[in-house]
Amino acid sequence: MTTMTRDGHGGRYPADLYSDDRPAETVADLAAIDDAAVARFHRDGFLAVERGLAGTGVEAALAGLARVVGDPGAVSVQFESWADPDADDLDERLDGVRRLMRFVGVDRRIDAVAEDPGVLAAVRRVLGTDEVRMIQDMALLKPPGGGREKPWHQDKAFFNLDLTVPVVGVWIALDEATPDNGCMHVARGSHRDGPMPHFDRRDWQLCDTDVRRADDVVVPLPPGGLVIFDGYLHHGTPANRTTTRRRALQFHYAPADIADITTEERLEVFGLEGRGAEC
């Protein structure tokens, strides 16, 4: 019988849905992304970078996130169901946030991360064009002791963008991201499968039986480490069952001339249950 694990939101998922047996190979820093590393990105669908953002950048980004959560009028904030969004204590309020969106342009310290020259140079290399644009900004704050699972999914399933044109995500750890507190898992090479059906279960997600568990690679990272990944890559993050924070920024980039498609066109490919879902 399959053992089930309960995440911080009350959802249950198979305990063996995420494997910690195969840690990702990393490059030392953004400057180390050479032609061989770019080739590995295209082969595997991701590239993990040990030192992607300097410590001062991490501290500035965390200060920026605290500011926008403390004054959230201009941003989109989603709290965990058990959290108190009106808590007077800012740390308590922060530790209840699941997700922040649309904060670029609100705080310059976070803007600096989205526009980091090293990050953008790496994005341009893997996309193969100098003309890129950011299409999404998000912070994923998996609170201690109750940060829910983000089930396996493909990020392109959430964007009304040409399905034939590549989209690249950049996931940046702001705390140490570990297997226990919900670091990223990726299925190596799964981006080559193209778009897959998604279903509204614990989230809008790949069916658990479609997860390529044999290809699961776990990506623990220090603060400032990052993952660059293809928009079709299967990936997910288990629940945070520790007392430590696991905060991360995520940005998506695409060629500047990528064309829009309709929601209906996207859902015809990925599944009609995804209407209104956000990555």
C-alpha positions in Angstrom: 0.0 0.0 0.0 1.3 3.5 -0.9 2.2 5.6 2.1 0.7 9.1 1.9 2.2 12.3 3.2 0.2 15.3 4.4 1.4 18.7 3.3 0.9 21.9 5.3 -2.4 22.6 3.6 -3.9 19.3 4.5 -3.3 17.8 1.0 -2.1 14.2 0.8 0.4 12.9 -1.7 2.5 9.7 -2.1 5.5 9.7 0.2 7.7 8.4 -2.6 6.6 11.1 -5.1 9.8 13.0 -4.5 13.2 11.2 -4.3 16.3 12.7 -2.6 18.6 10.0 -4.0 20.0 12.0 -7.0 21.3 15.5 -6.2 21.7 17.9 -9.1 25.1 18.7 -10.6 25.8 22.4 -10.3 28.0 25.0 -11.9 29.9 27.2 -9.5 28.5 30.6 -10.6 26.9 32.4 -13.5 30.3 33.2 -15.0 30.9 29.4 -15.3 28.0 29.0 -17.7 30.0 28.0 -20.8 29.0 26.3 -24.0 29.1 22.9 -22.3 26.8 24.1 -19.6 24.3 25.5 -22.1 24.4 22.2 -24.0 23.6 20.5 -20.7 20.7 22.8 -20.1 19.2 21.9 -23.5 19.8 18.2 -22.8 18.5 18.1 -19.2 16.0 21.0 -19.3 17.7 22.8 -16.3 20.9 24.2 -15.0 21.6 24.6 -11.3 24.0 27.4 -10.2 25.6 27.3 -6.8 26.3 31.0 -6.4 23.9 32.9 -8.6 23.1 36.0 -6.4 25.5 37.7 -4.0 24.7 37.7 -0.3 24.0 41.4 -0.4 21.5 40.8 -3.1 19.7 38.1 -1.1 19.5 40.4 2.0 18.2 43.3 -0.2 15.6 41.0 -1.8 14.4 39.8 1.6 14.1 43.4 2.8 12.1 44.2 -0.3 9.7 41.3 0.2 9.1 42.3 3.8 8.2 45.8 2.6 5.7 44.7 0.0 4.0 42.2 2.4 3.8 45.0 5.0 2.2 47.3 2.5 0.6 44.9 -0.1 -1.7 47.3 -1.8 0.1 47.2 -5.2 0.9 43.4 -5.2 -0.9 40.1 -5.3 -0.5 38.2 -2.0 -1.8 34.7 -1.2 -1.6 33.4 2.3 -1.7 29.9 3.6 -5.2 28.9 4.7 -4.2 28.7 8.4 -2.4 32.1 8.4 -3.5 35.4 9.8 -3.1 38.0 7.0 -3.9 40.8 9.4 -1.2 39.9 12.0 0.4 43.0 13.5 3.7 41.3 13.8 5.4 41.5 10.3 7.4 38.3 10.8 4.2 36.4 11.7 2.5 37.8 8.6 5.5 36.9 6.4 5.5 33.4 7.8 2.0 32.9 6.6 2.5 33.9 3.0 2.4 31.2 0.3 2.9 33.4 -2.8 3.5 37.0 -3.9 3.1 38.1 -7.5 3.4 41.3 -9.5 5.8 43.1 -7.3 8.5 44.2 -9.9 8.2 47.9 -10.2 7.1 48.2 -6.5 10.4 47.8 -4.8 13.7 48.6 -6.4 15.6 46.0 -4.4 13.6 43.2 -6.0 13.7 44.9 -9.4 17.5 44.7 -9.2 17.3 40.9 -8.9 15.0 40.6 -11.9 17.3 42.8 -13.9 20.6 41.3 -12.6 23.1 41.4 -15.6 24.5 37.9 -14.8 21.0 36.4 -14.7 19.9 38.1 -17.9 23.1 37.1 -19.7 22.5 33.4 -18.7 18.8 33.7 -19.8 19.9 35.2 -23.2 22.4 32.3 -23.7 19.9 29.5 -23.1 17.1 31.2 -25.1 19.5 32.0 -27.9 18.5 35.6 -28.3 19.6 39.0 -27.0 16.0 40.3 -27.1 14.2 38.9 -24.0 11.5 40.2 -21.7 10.3 39.2 -18.3 6.8 37.7 -18.4 6.2 36.9 -14.8 7.5 37.7 -11.3 6.7 35.7 -8.2 7.9 35.0 -4.7 7.3 31.5 -3.3 7.5 31.6 0.5 7.1 28.1 1.8 6.5 28.8 5.5 8.1 26.8 8.3 6.0 24.0 9.6 3.2 24.4 7.1 4.3 25.4 3.6 2.3 23.3 1.3 3.5 21.1 -1.6 3.6 22.5 -5.1 2.8 19.4 -7.1 4.7 18.3 -10.2 3.7 20.6 -13.2 5.0 22.5 -16.2 5.1 26.2 -16.0 4.1 26.8 -19.7 0.8 25.3 -18.7 0.0 28.6 -17.0 1.0 31.1 -19.7 -1.1 32.2 -22.7 2.0 32.2 -24.9 3.0 30.5 -28.2 3.6 26.9 -27.2 6.3 26.5 -29.8 8.6 29.2 -28.4 10.8 28.6 -25.4 10.1 30.1 -22.0 12.8 30.0 -19.2 12.2 30.2 -15.5 14.8 31.3 -12.9 14.2 30.1 -9.4 16.4 31.8 -6.8 16.8 30.5 -3.2 16.7 33.3 -0.6 17.2 30.8 2.3 19.0 27.4 2.3 16.7 25.2 0.3 16.9 21.6 1.4 15.0 18.3 0.7 13.3 18.7 4.1 12.1 22.2 3.7 10.9 22.0 0.1 13.7 22.5 -2.4 12.9 22.0 -6.1 12.8 18.6 -7.7 13.0 18.3 -11.5 12.6 15.4 -13.9 15.7 15.4 -16.0 15.0 15.6 -19.7 11.2 15.8 -19.3 11.0 19.1 -21.2 11.4 17.0 -24.4 8.0 15.4 -23.8 6.3 18.7 -24.7 3.0 19.8 -23.2 1.3 17.3 -20.9 -2.3 17.2 -19.6 -2.8 18.9 -16.2 -5.6 18.2 -13.7 -7.1 20.1 -10.8 -6.2 18.0 -7.8 -4.0 19.3 -5.0 -3.3 22.2 -7.4 -3.3 22.4 -11.2 -0.8 19.7 -11.8 0.5 16.7 -13.6 -1.2 13.5 -12.6 0.9 11.7 -10.0 1.0 8.6 -12.1 2.6 10.6 -15.0 5.5 11.8 -12.8 8.8 10.5 -14.2 10.0 9.4 -10.8 13.0 7.5 -12.3 14.3 10.9 -13.6 13.7 12.9 -10.4 16.7 15.1 -9.5 16.7 17.0 -6.2 18.2 20.5 -6.3 19.3 21.7 -2.8 20.8 25.2 -2.9 22.4 27.7 -0.6 21.0 31.2 -0.3 21.6 32.9 -3.6 21.8 29.7 -5.6 19.4 29.3 -8.5 17.9 27.0 -11.1 17.4 28.0 -14.7 14.8 25.7 -16.3 12.8 25.1 -19.4 9.1 26.0 -19.3 8.2 22.4 -20.2 10.4 20.8 -17.5 8.4 18.7 -15.0 9.1 20.0 -11.6 7.6 20.3 -8.1 8.4 21.1 -4.5 7.4 18.9 -1.5 5.9 20.4 1.7 8.1 22.2 4.3 7.9 20.1 7.5 10.8 21.9 9.2 11.0 25.0 11.5 13.1 26.8 8.9 12.0 29.2 6.2 12.3 28.3 2.5 11.8 31.6 0.6 12.5 31.9 -3.1 12.0 34.4 -6.0 11.0 33.2 -9.4 11.0 35.0 -12.7 10.1 33.9 -16.2 11.6 35.2 -19.4 10.8 34.7 -23.1 11.9 36.1 -26.4 10.7 39.6 -26.7 8.7 38.8 -29.8 6.8 35.8 -28.5 3.2 35.8 -29.6 0.2 35.5 -27.3 -2.4 32.8 -27.6 -5.9 32.6 -26.1 -6.7 30.9 -22.8 -8.9 28.5 -24.8 -6.0 27.6 -27.1 -3.8 26.9 -24.1 -6.3 24.8 -22.2 -7.1 22.7 -25.3 -3.5 21.5 -24.9 -3.1 21.4 -21.2 -6.6 20.7 -19.9 -9.8 22.5 -19.3 -9.5 22.2 -15.5 -6.8 24.9 -15.5 -9.0 28.0 -16.1 -7.9 30.7 -13.7 -4.9 28.8 -12.4 -1.7 30.7 -11.7 1.8 29.3 -11.5 
